[in-house]
C-alpha cells in the first residue's frame, strides 16, 4: 500500500514537471512568434519610411542597419536601386543645369552684337545715309556677325571638350617650334600694345599631344597676358623638363588679378574687374580644358599691380 502511494506521488510530480515544461515551451514559442511578428512589422515600417523619403530623389538616406535573411536582401536591393536612380538623377540634373547655363550665357553674349546689328540696320535704311556711311555701317554689321560666328564655334568646341567627345591627337611636338609659331602670330599684337614678348624655350624639349590644340591653349594664355600688361611691360615664356613632366611658365608684369577673382578665372564667361570690354571670357576656360584633356594641369598665381604667372604641367 505504501509502495503504491509512493509511485502515485512520483507520477504526479513527473506529470506536474512535464506540464510546467510544456507550458514554458508554449510560452517560449508564443514569445518567439510575437517577437518575430514585431520585428517584421518594424522592418516593414522602416522600409516603407525609407522608400517614402527617397521618392523625390532629393536625398539618399543611408541604411543604419541591415536585416538578416530575405528582409536583408530586400533592404540591400532597395539601397542599390535608389543609389543608381540617384546617380542618374544627378547626371540628368547636371546636364539640364549645364544646358540652362549655356543658353543663359549665349543670350547674354549675343545681346550686345544683336543690338549693334539692329541699330546699324536701321541706320542703313535711313533715306539720307551717304555711301560712305553705308559702307561703314555694313562693315560694323559684318564685324559683329564675325564675332557671333567666332563665339558659336568656340562654344561648340568648349562643349565638346567638357563632354569629352573631342578627339585629341597624340604626336611628338618640339616645344620651341610651337612657341615660335605663337610668337609670330602674336608679334603684331605685342608690338601695338608696346609689350615685350620674350620666349626662352630650349630646343631639346618635346611634349606629346595635339599640336593644334596645345598651340591654341598656350596662345590664349600668352594673348591674355599681352592684353593685360601696360605699355613698357613684358610677357615671358620659359620652359623646363624633367623625368616626370614639362613645365611651361607664362609670366607678365601687368595689372594682376585680385584674390577675389583668381579662383574663377578659368570659368566660362567669367570676367575679372580688369577685363577689357572686348573680352568674352572664354579663352582661359578653353585653355584649361585643352590642357586637362592632355592629362596636364594649369594653375595661376597673381598679385595686383605686380603681374600674373601661369604654370602649365604636361606629364
C-alpha positions in Angstrom: 0.0 0.0 0.0 2.8 2.4 1.0 4.6 1.5 -2.3 1.5 2.3 -4.4 1.1 5.7 -2.7 4.8 6.5 -3.3 4.6 5.5 -7.0 1.5 7.6 -7.4 3.2 10.7 -5.8 6.2 10.3 -8.1 3.9 10.0 -11.2 2.0 13.1 -10.1 5.3 15.0 -9.6 6.6 14.0 -13.0 3.3 15.0 -14.6 3.4 18.4 -12.9 7.0 18.9 -14.1 6.0 17.9 -17.7 3.1 20.3 -17.6 5.4 23.1 -16.4 8.0 22.3 -19.1 5.2 22.2 -21.7 3.8 25.5 -20.5 7.3 27.1 -20.6 7.8 25.7 -24.2 4.4 27.1 -25.3 5.2 30.5 -23.8 8.6 30.5 -25.4 7.2 29.6 -28.8 4.4 32.2 -28.5 7.0 34.8 -27.4 9.2 33.8 -30.4 6.4 34.4 -32.9 5.3 37.6 -31.2 8.9 39.0 -31.3 9.3 37.8 -34.9 6.0 39.4 -35.8 7.0 42.7 -34.1 10.4 42.7 -35.8 8.8 42.1 -39.2 6.3 44.9 -38.7 9.2 47.2 -37.5 11.2 46.3 -40.6 8.2 46.9 -42.9 7.7 50.3 -41.3 11.4 51.2 -41.7 11.4 50.1 -45.4 8.2 52.0 -46.1 9.6 55.1 -44.4 12.9 54.7 -46.4 11.1 54.4 -49.7 8.9 57.4 -48.9 12.0 59.5 -48.0 13.7 58.8 -51.3 10.7 59.1 -53.7 11.8 62.6 -54.8 15.5 61.5 -55.1 16.5 64.8 -53.4 18.4 62.9 -50.7 19.8 59.5 -50.2 19.5 58.5 -46.6 21.8 55.7 -45.5 20.7 52.3 -44.0 21.5 52.4 -40.3 21.4 48.6 -40.1 20.9 45.7 -42.4 18.4 43.0 -41.5 19.1 39.3 -41.9 17.6 36.8 -44.4 15.2 37.9 -47.1 14.5 41.2 -45.5 18.2 42.0 -45.5 18.4 41.1 -49.2 15.4 43.3 -49.9 16.9 46.1 -47.9 20.2 45.9 -49.8 18.5 45.7 -53.2 16.4 48.8 -52.4 19.5 50.7 -51.4 21.3 49.7 -54.7 18.3 50.7 -56.8 18.0 54.1 -55.1 21.7 54.7 -55.5 21.5 54.0 -59.2 18.5 56.3 -59.6 20.2 59.0 -57.6 23.2 58.9 -59.8 21.1 59.1 -63.0 19.0 61.9 -61.5 22.2 63.8 -60.6 23.6 63.4 -64.1 20.3 64.5 -65.7 20.1 67.5 -63.4 23.7 68.4 -64.2 23.0 68.2 -67.9 19.9 70.3 -67.6 21.7 72.8 -65.5 24.6 73.0 -67.9 22.2 73.5 -70.9 20.3 76.2 -68.9 23.6 78.0 -68.1 24.8 77.7 -71.7 21.6 79.2 -73.0 21.7 82.0 -70.5 25.4 82.7 -71.4 24.6 82.7 -75.1 21.6 85.1 -74.6 23.8 87.4 -72.6 26.7 87.3 -75.0 24.6 87.8 -78.1 22.6 90.7 -76.7 25.3 93.3 -77.5 26.2 92.3 -81.1 22.5 91.8 -82.0 21.6 95.3 -80.6 24.5 96.8 -82.6 23.4 94.9 -85.8 19.8 96.1 -85.3 21.0 99.7 -84.8 23.3 99.6 -87.9 20.4 98.1 -90.0 18.1 101.0 -89.0 20.8 103.5 -90.0 21.4 101.8 -93.3 17.7 102.1 -94.1 17.7 105.9 -93.5 17.0 107.7 -96.8 19.6 110.4 -96.2 22.6 108.0 -95.5 25.6 108.6 -97.6 27.6 105.9 -99.5 30.5 106.3 -97.1 28.2 105.9 -94.1 26.6 102.9 -95.8 29.9 101.2 -96.2 30.9 102.0 -92.6 27.6 100.5 -91.2 27.9 97.4 -93.4 31.5 96.9 -92.1 30.3 97.1 -88.5 27.5 94.7 -89.1 29.9 92.2 -90.7 32.3 92.7 -87.7 29.5 91.8 -85.3 28.5 88.8 -87.4 32.1 87.6 -87.3 32.2 87.9 -83.6 29.0 85.9 -83.2 30.3 83.2 -85.5 33.5 83.0 -83.6 31.7 82.8 -80.3 29.4 79.9 -81.5 32.3 78.0 -82.9 34.3 78.3 -79.7 31.4 77.5 -77.5 30.7 74.3 -79.6 34.4 73.3 -79.2 34.3 74.0 -75.5 31.2 72.0 -75.0 32.7 69.1 -76.9 35.7 69.3 -74.6 33.6 69.4 -71.5 31.6 66.4 -72.7 34.9 64.5 -73.5 33.9 63.8 -77.1 36.6 65.9 -78.9 39.4 63.7 -80.0 43.0 64.8 -79.3 45.9 63.7 -81.4 49.0 62.2 -79.8 52.1 63.5 -81.5 55.6 64.4 -80.5 55.8 68.2 -80.5 59.0 70.3 -80.3 58.1 73.0 -77.9 60.4 75.6 -79.3 58.9 75.3 -82.8 55.4 75.7 -81.3 56.4 78.7 -79.3 58.0 80.3 -82.5 54.6 79.9 -84.3 52.8 81.5 -81.3 55.3 84.4 -81.2 54.8 85.0 -84.9 51.1 85.1 -84.6 51.1 87.5 -81.6 54.1 89.7 -82.5 51.9 92.4 -84.1 49.5 92.4 -81.1 52.5 92.8 -78.7 54.1 95.5 -80.9 50.9 97.5 -80.9 50.5 97.1 -77.2 54.2 98.0 -76.7 54.7 94.8 -74.7 58.0 92.9 -74.9 57.2 89.3 -75.8 60.1 87.1 -74.5 60.4 83.4 -75.5 63.1 81.2 -73.8 62.4 77.6 -74.6 65.2 75.0 -75.1 65.1 73.3 -78.5 65.5 69.8 -76.8 62.2 69.9 -75.0 59.4 67.8 -76.6 55.9 67.1 -75.4 53.2 64.7 -76.6 49.8 65.9 -77.6 47.7 67.6 -80.3 49.8 70.3 -81.8 46.9 72.4 -83.0 45.0 72.4 -79.6 48.1 72.8 -77.4 49.1 75.8 -79.6 45.6 77.2 -79.1 45.8 76.8 -75.3 49.2 78.5 -74.9 48.2 81.2 -77.4 45.2 82.1 -75.4 47.2 82.5 -72.2 50.0 84.5 -73.8 47.4 86.7 -75.6 45.7 87.2 -72.2 49.0 88.4 -70.7 49.7 90.8 -73.5 46.2 92.3 -73.3 46.5 92.9 -69.5 50.1 94.3 -69.5 50.5 98.1 -69.8 52.9 99.6 -72.4 56.5 99.1 -71.5 55.8 95.8 -69.7 56.7 92.2 -70.7 55.3 88.7 -71.2 57.8 86.0 -70.7 57.5 82.3 -71.7 60.0 79.8 -70.3 60.1 76.0 -70.1 61.9 73.2 -68.4 61.6 69.4 -68.4 62.3 66.5 -66.0 61.6 62.8 -65.9 58.0 63.5 -64.7 56.7 66.5 -66.6 57.4 69.5 -68.7 56.7 72.9 -67.0 55.8 75.9 -69.0 55.7 79.3 -67.2 54.0 82.3 -68.7 54.6 85.4 -66.7 53.8 89.1 -67.0 54.3 92.3 -65.0 50.8 93.5 -65.8 47.8 94.6 -63.8 47.5 91.3 -61.9 44.4 89.6 -60.6 42.8 90.2 -57.2 42.5 87.3 -54.7 38.7 87.6 -55.1 38.7 86.9 -58.8 41.7 84.5 -59.1 39.8 81.2 -58.2 37.3 81.9 -61.0 39.4 83.0 -64.0 39.1 79.5 -65.7 35.3 79.6 -65.6 33.4 80.1 -68.8 32.4 83.7 -69.5 33.9 84.9 -66.2 35.3 88.4 -66.3 37.5 89.8 -63.6 37.3 93.5 -62.8 40.2 94.4 -65.1 38.9 92.7 -68.2 38.8 94.7 -71.4 35.4 95.5 -72.9 36.1 93.3 -75.9 36.9 90.3 -73.9 34.3 87.4 -73.9 35.9 85.5 -71.1 36.3 82.1 -72.9 40.0 81.9 -73.7 41.3 80.8 -70.3 38.4 78.3 -69.9 39.2 76.7 -73.2 43.0 76.7 -72.4 42.3 74.8 -69.1 40.0 72.3 -70.9 42.6 71.6 -73.6 45.4 71.1 -71.1 43.3 68.9 -68.9 42.4 66.8 -72.0 46.1 66.2 -72.4 46.4 65.0 -68.8 48.1 68.2 -67.7 47.4 70.9 -65.1 47.3 74.7 -65.1 47.5 77.0 -62.1 47.7 80.7 -61.8 49.3 83.0 -59.1 48.9 86.7 -59.2 49.4 89.9 -57.3 47.6 93.1 -58.1 49.9 95.7 -59.6 52.8 93.2 -60.0 51.6 90.7 -62.6 50.4 87.1 -63.1 52.1 83.8 -63.6 50.5 80.7 -65.3 52.1 77.4 -64.6 51.4 74.6 -67.1 52.5 71.0 -66.4 52.3 68.4 -69.1 53.0 64.8 -67.9 
